Amino acid sequence: MVCLTSNKIDTKLVSEALKALGKDNFALIIHGSSFPSKNGEDTGFGTFNSAAGRDVIDYAHGIFNALQLGPAGKTKSSDSSPYCGTIFSGNPLFIDLKQLTEKKWDNLTIRIYPGANAEFTLYEDEFDNYNYEKGAYSTITLKWNDQDRTLTIDDRKGSYKGMLKSRKFNLIVVEPGKGCGDGDSTTFDKSISYRGKKVIAKL
């Protein structure tokens, strides 16, 4: 067992150890189902979208300079190995069930961890049936350009019954003491009203 803390001394010790070893890169590779859950929120399947999952990512951000999540594809009932999962379709088990019962998805906070380019696709469907197999779903791809410090939110693709036509994206560039933890933020670097058309935000 490895106990993770947010103590700044831990980060300093790791940095000094890497320097002593002559290592520049330090990567954390973890599958989504291996993330922990907080008390009372364990569904039997870990996810990086949970409150505890975000805590791990916040901690890792101060130590690791590379973070690999996945593979994150859907798995077969006969083979639950993530390495036999699908390439393009995301595993619905990575949805944080607690969030679905507490928050509406029309006002989302996007936390950006600078240091490298990144890309994320927001997938949505009707949540309670298999209509996604017939094409009833939507995706929105977000791309972070670290050098330009711009976030591109691409055109929404696809549709489904009951889909939100518009929403707000609240953007935070995470820094020490800003945007960390699983609590709701009250201040943002920028807020964007999104109606399905491409938007580029400079941060």
N, C-alpha and C positions, 0 to 999 in steps of 0.2 A: 504494500500500500504506500502511495506517495501522497502526502498532505500538502495541498496548495494553499498558500496564504498570499495576501496582497502586500506583504511587507516589502518596502523599497530595498531593504538590505538584501533580500533574496535576489532581486534583480541585479544589484551591484555585484554580488558574489558570483552569479552566473556569468556576467559580462567579464569579470576578472579571470574566471576559470577558462573561458573561451579564448581570451587573449593569451593566457599562459600556454594553452594548447596549440596556439597558432591557427585557430579556426575562425573563419569569418561568417559562416552560415550555420544556423541552428534551426532545424525544422521540426515542427510537430505534425505528425501524420496520424489522424484519428478518424475512424468511421463514425458517422452520425449516431448510430444506435448505441455507441459506447459512451455517449455523454451522460452525465449523472442527472438525477432529478432531485428537486427539493422535497422535503417531507410533505406527504399528502398529495403529491403531483405525479407519482410514479405510475405510468401506464403500461409498464413492462417493455417499453421500447424507447431508448434514448433518442434525443434530438437536439441539434445545435440551436433550434429555435426556442427552446425552453428557457426559463429564467436561470436555471442552473447552468445550462449550456452557454448562455451569454456570459455568465460569471467566469467560466473556464476560458472563453475567448478573450475576455478583458484581461485576465491574468496572463495568458499566453502572449498577448500583444506587447507586454513589457519585457518579455524574455526572448521569445522566438522571433526571427525575422522572416519566417516562412510558415504558412499554415495550410495544410492540405486536408480538406474535408471530402470524404467520399471513398469510393464511388457511392453515388446517391440514387441509383436507379431502382426501379421496382424489382422485387425478387419473386421467384416462383414459389408456389406452395410446396413443391417437392424439393426445393433447394433454396434455403434462406441465405446462402453465402452472398454477401454484397458484391463479390467479384464475378458473380454470374447474373447480375442485375442488368436491366435494360440500359441503353446508352442515353436516350433522349427523355424518356418520361420519368419524372421524379417520383420517389416513393411517398405516397400519401401518409405513411406512418410518421414522416418527419414533421407533419403539421402539429403544432403545439395545441392540444385539445383544450387546455385551460384558457388560452387566448381566445379560442372560438366562442367560449361561453361568457367572456367578460367584455370584449372590446369589439366595436364595429371597425371594419376594414376601410372606412372612408377617410380616416385620418391616421396615416402611418408615419412612424418615425424611422428614418433610415440613418443608421450609424455607419460612418465611413472610417475605416482604419487605414490611414495613409502609410506609404512606404513602398507600394507597388501598384501596378495596374490591376484592376479587378473587374469581374463581370458577374452579375447575378440576374436570374430570371424569376420574376414573380408569376407563379402559376395559380390560377383560380378556376374552380368549376362550381357545380351546384352543391357539392359537399355530401349529398345524401343519396346518391344513386350512381349508376354506371354509364350515364349519358356521355361522359368524357370519352368513352370508347367509340362513340359515334361522332366525335369532333366537337362536342359541346363544352368548350373550355376557352380560356383566354390566357395570354402570356404578355408580360411587359418586361423587357430587358433593360437593365440598368448597367452602364459602363463607366467605370472610374478611370480617368487619365491622371496618373499621379504627378507627372511632370507639369501638366497644364493646370492641375487642380480643378478639373471640370468633371461634372457628373452628367452624362447623357442618358435621358430617359426616352427610349425609343417609342415609336408608334405601337399602340396596343394591337395585338394580333388575335383574331378569333372572337367568339362571343358565346354566351349561354344565357338561358332564361334567368332573369333576376340580376343580371350583371350590373355592377355600379357603372354609371355613365361618367361620373366625375369623382375625384378624391383629392385630398391634400397630402403631399409628401413633405414632411418636416425633416430637414437635413442637418446632421451634426457631424463635424469632423472630430473624431475622438482624439483627445490629448490628455496628458496627466491631469487629473482633477476636473475633466470636462467630458461628459457623455458616457462615463463608465458606470457599471452596475446595471441592475435590472429595474431601477425606479424610473418613473415617468419624468421626462425632462420638461421643464417649463420654458426654457430658452433654446433657440435654434440658430444655426448659422444662416439658414435661408428656408423659407416655406414656399412651396410651389403648388399652384392649383393646376391639376392635371385632368384633361378631358379626352385622353386617348391619342393626342398628337405629340410628336417629338418635342422635347424640351431639353435645352442645354443650360446647366447652371454652373456659374463660375464661383468657386469657393476659396 
